[in-house]
Amino acid sequence: MLEVRQDALEGFEAPTVYRAWPLPSMELLERPGEISITSDEEHRFRSRTIEETLKSFKVEVQVVGVNTGPAVTQFEVQPAVGVKISKITALQRDLALALAAPSIRIEAPIPGKSVVGIEIPNSAISVVTLREVMDSEESDTHKGKLKLPLGKDISGNPIIADMTRMPHLLVAGSTGSGKSVAINAFLCGLLLKHTPEDLKLIMVDPKMVELIVYNHIPHLLSPVVTELERVVPTLKWATREMERRYKVFARYACRNLESYRQLARRRADLEPMPYIVIVIDELADLMMMAPDEVETYICRLAQMARATGIHLIIATQRPSVDVITGLIKANFPSRIAFAVSSQVDSRVILDGPGAEQLLGRGDMLFMAAEASRLVRIQGTYVSDREVEKLVNFWRAATPPELQDAAPAPAALGPSSARAALLDGGKSATPGAEPAATLPEPPVADQPAPHATPSTPLSPSNDSDGGDLRFTPPAGGYLTDAEQETLLPQALVLVRQHRRASAALLQRRLRIGHSKAAQLIDLLEQMGVVGPADEGRSREVLPPQDGASS
């Protein structure tokens, strides 16, 4: 294959500095408060109480270590020779009575150690803030692509999880246990480190309470889905996008999204392909509405979407077998269980007991896909004020293609570039090139808060029957002056390549998706580029005799 040389373009000077989205500062987050530390005297008293209580039941043990965490303290108990572990676990309630503890949890034995762990709640629970987890050394050294700040373990060490290795996450817990706060902490952790070019979000919030605050940030592919009838078309779009990405990977001999992104750094004609995280805040409502379709699309995405960079975070407050079915559990190896009311619910989530003994207020058990044991973590807390600051930062952020232009009035909704593709590659508007831009979910452009969308939705004529089409606002169309300026530059640019796409024009000319797609269509009318096909870029046709150059 011939090497493509990127010669200097004639007729204009390209900016030498690439403009990128600004990232928020950690100063937007609240500083950690005072940490309540349990005294050594209290540790010695509890250690002596454990040894004496078990000794009264003729069980000889010795406390050999103490691990103090934000919410619980773990006492490492070493049984004497000949003592069965079952004798210690059978005395769980007697230990709780002697220690005057609301509940205790026994981990017998601790994996990798010849001791039994007895976890006792602290007298005061320390709040784990998002800033202290994201500012920690563990977060800086973690090499994950999509970092989730889970919280701190029973030893007080920050725990960071990688969404790309999970690859999907199931969160369950009763009302008030900290489930929604954890979802907000995960989203804020992603928004702190990723720009809209690197990460896109789809949020489903049937409760219309928790995720509405994230409306109008540039990371969203569509407004937060609150109507139940829009959930199935959204999941159907995500499935089609996953299948489209697999076709693109096969065309360029890429195994997964990471290898494709490495190839895209060397080739300017490849479309940008960000990660997509789908967050569903309440699965039970969806399973009551359309259990068969929701389960089918969720399982298909969970089975296949990992390599394409599409990941799921699903939460529910009703962990029953009719909501978290066997198929869903089989495709979600990474799970988080907050406090639940019964051992039956704990077994549904974790396939074992333990969640019914949690304290609530962020106390959780984390089951990682690659780990062999449960990890008890005090979850990260993020306040409404922190979420509001972070959301306002991204709403006011200036897109890279507008940073050199005159300042425009701040708009809450996304630009008209979001009206790019529908139905897995069919453009909803004439003059848009499906191969060049990221497809958008089948929903309308974001309306102002508490307002009616300016463009009505109407069912499409596709055989699927569930998609919606819309017409984008006119703010993203080329003006006559822009067309006269940009079209000759685009003509010179595509002549230098054997393939041309709107993504190439967007990067080189520093314009938006919509305008780049319109330039491609104008070049097609001039006979410079070929028609759109199933590929991601178009062929540059040789100049004809008498054709304008």
N, C-alpha and C positions, 0 to 999 in steps of 0.2 A: 504493500500500500504506500502510495506516495505521501511524503511528509507535507503537511499544509503549513506554508509560511505565513506568518501574520505581518505583512508589510504595513508601513504607515499609510493611512488613508489620505486621499487627496481631497482637497476642497474644504476641509475643516480640521481642527486640532482636537483630538480626544483628550479629556482631562487625564492628567497623570496620576491623580490620587483617586482611588476607588472609595466612594462614599458608602458607608455601612450604617445600619440601624444602630442607634445608641443603646447601650445596655443600662439598666437601672443600677443605682448605687446601693450598697448595703446600708447607707445612712437612712434609707426609707423605712428600714425595719427598726423595731424597738430594741433597745439594749437589754441584755439579760438582767433580771432583778436579783435580789438577794437569794442565795441558796441556803436552805435550811440543812444544817449538818447535825447528824445524830452524834451525841457525845460517846466517847469511849466507855464511859461508866455505864451508859445504857446498853451498849453492846455486851459488856461483861456480865451485866445482870441478866440479859436475855440468854446468853450462852449458858450461864449457870442454871437458869430455869429449864432450858431444853434438856441438859444433861440430867438434872435431878428428876424431872418428870418422867423421862424414859427409864431412868434407873428404878423408879418406883414400880414400873411395870416389868422389871427384870430384863431390861434391854440396855446393855452397856454400850455407850457411845462417847465420843469425844469431839468437841467443836475444834476444828483445825484451821478454819479460815472464815473471814467475814468480808462480803462484797456489798458495799453501800451504793444504792442507786437513787434516782430522783424520787421514786415512789415506794420501793420495797428494798429490804435488806436481805441478802441471801447468806445463810449460815451453812457452812460446809461441815457436815457431820460425818465422822468416820466410825462405822460400827466396829465393835470388837470381833475377834475371830469366832465364828460359829453363829453369829447373829444374822437372821434372815432379814432381807430388805422388806419383805411383806409385813413383818412385825412393826416396822417403823411407819409404813404407810397406813396401817390399820389404826394407828394411834393419832391420826391427823386431827380429829375433833378434840381429843384430850389435850393435845398441844395447844390448840387454839384457845381452849378454856384456861389453861395454865398461864398463857401469855396475854390473856385478855385481848386477843386480836379478833377483828371482825371475820377474817378468813385467812387461812394460810394455804400455800401450795407447796407440795413436796415433789421434787424432781429426783427420781430414784432409778438409777444413779445418774450423776452428771456425766454426759458423754466425754470420754477422754480422761476422766478422773475416777479414782476408787473411793469416792465420797458420795453422800446423799445431800442434796440441796433442799433446805427448808427456807421458803421465802415468806417473810413477815412484813406487813405494811409498816411504813414509817409513821411516826406521830404527825408529821407535816409533809405534804407532797410538794416538791419543788417543780416549778413550771419550766418546761424545756422550750425555749423560744426558738423561732426560726433562724434568727441571726446567729446564735451561738452554734447551731448545727451547721449552717452554711459557711460560717467563718472558721470552722475547725480544720485542723490539719488533715483529718480523715477525708473531708470533702475536697480539699485541695489535691491530695494524692490519689483520690479515686479516679480511675480512668474510664468510667462509664460515659456513654453518650447521652443518656437521659437520666440524670440523677434525681432520686426521690429522697428527701430528708425524712426518714422514718422517726427518729428520735434518739433516745439514749437507752442503753441496756441496763441490766441490774448492777453493772460495775461503773456506770456513769460515762461509758464511752459512746460517742456519737455513732449512729448507724446510718449508712448511706446505701441505698439500693439502686441498681441499674435497671431501668425499665426495659432496655433491650435484651437483658438476660433473663428477665422473669418468665416469659415475655409479656404476660398479661397478669392482671392483679384482680383478685376478688376480695372485697371488703364487706364484712357483715358484723352486726352488733345491734343491740337493742337501742331504743330511743334514749338519747342523753348520754350515751357511752363515749362519745367523741368521734363518731364516724364522719360527720360532715366537716368537723374541724380538720380531720386528717386529709380529706379530699382537698380542702382549701390550701392546706400546707403543701400538698403535692403540686398543685397547680402554681402556687406562688414560687416554689422551688424551680419549676420549669421556666416560668416567666422571668426569673432573675438571670438565667444563664442562656436563654435561647431567643433569637430574633425571629420575626415572622417569616424570614426567608428560610430558616432552618427548622421551624416547628409550626405545625398547624393543629388547631384544636377543633373538635366537634363535641358539644356538650348537650346532654339530654337531661332535663330537670322537670319531671312531671309534677313535682311539688310546688314549682314556681316560687321557691324561696331562696335556695342556697346558691345557685349558679347564675341567677339573673344579673348579679353585679358585674359579671365579666362581659356583658354585652358591649359591643362597639370597640373592642380591642382588635388590633390588626391581625392577631393570631387566629381569629375565628374564621373558619370556612363558611359559616352561616350563623345567623343569630341563634342564641340558645334555644333549643327545641323544647317547648313546653306543652304543645298540643300532642296528644297521644296518636292522633291520626297521621302525624308527620314522622313518627319514629320509624315505622317500617320502610317508607321511601328513603329515609336517611341511611338506614342500615343497608338497604339494597344498593344505594349509590356507593357506599364504602366497599361493598363486595365487588362491584364492577370496577372500581378504581384499583382494587387489589389485583384483579385479573388483568387489567390493562397494564399494570406495572410489570407483571410477570411476562407479558408479551414483549415489553420494552427490554427487559433483562435478557430474554432469549435472543432478541435481535442483536444485542451488543455483547453477547456471551458473558453476562454478569451473573454471578451467583445470588447476590443479595444487594440490598440498598447501599451498603458500605462500599462494595466494590464498584457499583455504578457511580457513586459520588466521587470516588477516586479517579474514575475514568472521565467524569465531567470536568474535573479540574484541569485536565489536559486537552479537552475538546470543547471549543466554545459553542458548537452547534447543538449540544445536548440540552434538553430541558432541565431546569432546576426541579429537584424532587425532594421535598422536605419530609421529615417525619410527620406522622399523623397520630395523635392520641385521641381516642374516643372515650369520653367520660360519661357514664350513666349513673346518676345519683340514686335512683330507686328502681330496682329491677322488678320488684313485686307488682308495681302498677302496670308495667309492660306485659308481664306474664299473665295478668288478668285480662288484658285487652286482647292480645293475639298471641297466645302461648306458642303455637306451632311455628308461625313465621318468625317471631322474635328468637326463639331457641335455634331455629335453623340458621338464620343469618349470624347470630352470635357464635355459634359453634363453628360455622364455616370460616369466619374471620379468625377465631381463636386457633383453628387448626392450621391455617395457611398464611395468615397475614404477617407473621413474624419477619420473614425474609424481605418483605416489601416495605418495612418500616412503619406499619400500622399496628398500634398497640391499644389494648382495651383496659380501662379501669372501671369496674362495675361494683356498685355498692347496694346493699339492701339491709333493711332493718327487720326483715322477716325471714330468717334462715330456716325455711322448711323445705321438704323434699319436692314440693310442687313448684317452688320458686328456684331453688338451686338444684336443678335436676342432675342426674348422674352424668349426662353428656356434658353439661356445663362444668361440673366439677372435674371431669377427666381432662378438660382442655385448659383449666386454670390451676396449674401446679403451685403457683405462688398465691398465698391467701393470708389475710389479716383478720383476726377475730378479736373484737372488743367484748366487753362484758355482755353476757346473755343470761337469760333467766333460768335455763335448765341445762342439764347435761346432754339432753337429746339434741338441743340446738348446737351445742359445742361439737358433738359428733358429726352433725351435718356439715359444719364448716371445716373442721380440722381432722375429721375421722378419728377423734379421740376426745377424752374429757380434758378439762382445764379452763376453758373460757368462762364457765359458770362461777369460778372462784376469783375472777378479776375484780378490780376495785372500781372500775369506771373512770370517767374524767381522763381519758387518753391512755389508760392502762390496756395493753394489747399483747396478743401472742402472734408472732410472725412466723409463718412457715414458708421458707424459701424453696425454690425449685431444686437447687443443688445441695441443700442442707439436709441432714438426717434428723434434726431435732428442732423443736420449737424454741424460739427466742423471745423472752419477755422484754418488752420495750415500753418505756413511757413516751407516748407520742408527742410529736412537735405541736406546739400551740401557736396559732397565728390569729391575731385579733382582727376585728372588722376594720379597725383604723388602718392596719398595715395593708390589708387587702385593698382598701379604697385608695391608698397612696399609690400602690403598685399599678392598679388599673388606671388611675388618672395619668400616671406617667406614660403608659403605652397609648392611651387615647390622644395625648398631646404630642407624641413622638412624630417627627417629620420623616416621611419616607425618603430613601436615598435619592430617588430621581427628582425630588422636589427641593432638596437642600440648596441647590445652586440657583433655583428660580426665585421669583419674587414671593414673599410670604403671602399665603392664602388664608382665608378664614378657616379656623379649626373646624373640622367636620367630625362628628362622632361616628358616622357610619363608614364602612369600607368604601374604597374607590370603585369606580365602575369597572375596574379590571377584574373584579370578582365575578362579573357576568361572563365567564369565559366559556366553560364547557358544561354540557349536561349530557345525561344518558350515555356515559362512558365514552365520549368522543364525538358526539353530535353537537354542533354549536347551536345555541338557542337564538342567536341573532345573526343576521347576514353580515358578512365582513369580519368574522372572527375565525381564526385558524385553530382547529382543534388540536393540532399536533404540537402547539408551541407553549401552551400555558397549562397550569394545573387545573383540572376539572373542579367544579364547585358542586356542593350538594344541592339537591333540587328544592331550594327554598328561596324566598325573596330576599332582596337586599335588605340590610338592617334598617328598620324604621327607627324614628326617634322614640324615646321612652314614652310608653302609654299612648302611642299614636297608631293610627291605622296605616299599614303599608301603602305607599303612594301608587304602587303598581300591583294590580290584582293578579292573583295566581289562578291558573287554569289548568285542568288536567291535559296531559299530552295525549297524542294519538298513538303512542307506542303500544306494542303488544303487552308490555309489562303492566300498564294500566295504573301504576302507582306514582309516576313521576309528575312533577310540576314544572311548568315553564314560566319564564318571566322575561320582561324586556328591561335591559339595564338603563339607568339614567343616561342622558346625553352628555354628561360632563366629561366623558372619556374619549369623545370623538375628535378627530383631527380637524383643526381649523384650516382655512385656505392658506394662511400664512405659514402654518406649521407644515402643511403638505408641500408647499413650494420649497421650504428649507430642508426638510428631512428626506424627501423622496430621492433627490440626487445623491445624497449621502448614503442612503440605503442601497441605491443602485450600485455605487462604487464598492460598497462593502460586500454585497452578495456575489459580485463578479470575482472576488478573491477566493471564494470557496466553491466547492462542488456541491455542497448542500447548504440550504438556507432555511432559517426558521425564525419565528418571532422572538424566541429566546435569545438568538444571536443579536438581533437588532436591539432588543431591550438592553442587553449588556453593553454593546458597543456605543449605542446612541444615547444611553442613559434616559430612556423613556419608559413609560408604563406598559403593562401587558397589552391593554386594549389598543393603544396606538400602534404598537409594534405589529399586532395582528392585522390591523387595517393597512399598514404599509405592505405587508406580505400580499394581501389581496390586490392592492394596486399594482404590485410588481407582476402578479399573475395575469392581470388584465393587459399589461404591457407585453406579455410574452417572455418575461425575464426568468420566471420560475414556473415550475410545473404545477399541476393541480395537487390538492391535498389527497393523500392516501392514508392507509392505516399506519404508516410510519410517523415518526416524530418530527421529521424535517422534510423539506421539499427539494427536488432536483433543480439545479440552476441550468437553464437551457442555453445552448450555444447561441451567439448573436446571429440573427438572420440578416440577409442582404437588404439594405435599406432601412433596417430597424434602428431606432435611436439608441445610442449608447450612453 
